[in-house]
Amino acid sequence: MRLGVGGAVSTAFAEVEHLVPMMSLDNAMDLDELREWGERTTRRLASVGFEQAVTYVCELKIDGLAMSLRYVEGRFAVAATRGNGRVGEDITPNVATLAQVPDRLTGDVPDVLEIRGEIYLPIAEWHALNEEQERQGLARYVNPRNTAAGSLRQKDPAITATRNLALWTYQLGQVQGVDVKPGGGVRPHPAKRESRPPQRDRQLVRGLLSQGA
């Protein structure tokens, strides 16, 4: 479960530089790889003076398109894909069609706030979309993730608006105006009804081996 960067950046959209890199997750394919990752994590934390037992947040992986939403003085300014982790694609008009993305944040907000998460297509919406494809005699979409990615890369935002995409936020990127470290967690935000995983699927555990690994 190493952190890495994403894939190549498309030339179809304007580029956006991530001032705080957007890292991606690698896979642990078996318990040995998971245990090795846990041991590396413990050693790395010990090297910077953290000697306590490591506590992990275990939750479902939402299989969508990684997204960074940037707010400047409380106003929605830019939505960018991960891209290669350092430079992404500007798809602001498309993301702005999502009902759960506010144009303005209320309350005492930072000068700059980047909120990161996943935009994805809920299974029920994917089935409904494929049913409509079949009624029109068109090819079915292969899987929800690719459908979500294609929906966000439409040149016409009106098409994106019809796809009923969902947003799940979980992390901060760049923050200016308050003392918050980039990469810090945020309260998971459900995009719309039925988009948030049940609470029982999110657990706080102390040590990987405590859960049978």
Buried (B, 14 or more C-beta within 10 A) or exposed (E): EEEEBBEEBEEEBEEBEBEBBBBBEEEBEEEEEBBEBBEEBBEEEEEEEEEEEBEBEEBEEBEBBBBBBBBBEBEBBBBBBBBBBBBBBBBBBBBBBBEEBEEEBEEEBBEBBBBBBBBBBBEEBBEEBBEEEEEEEEEEBEEBBEBBBBBBBBEEBEEBBEBBBBBBBBBBBBBEEEEEEBEEEBEBBBBBEEBBBEEEEEEEBEEBEEEEE
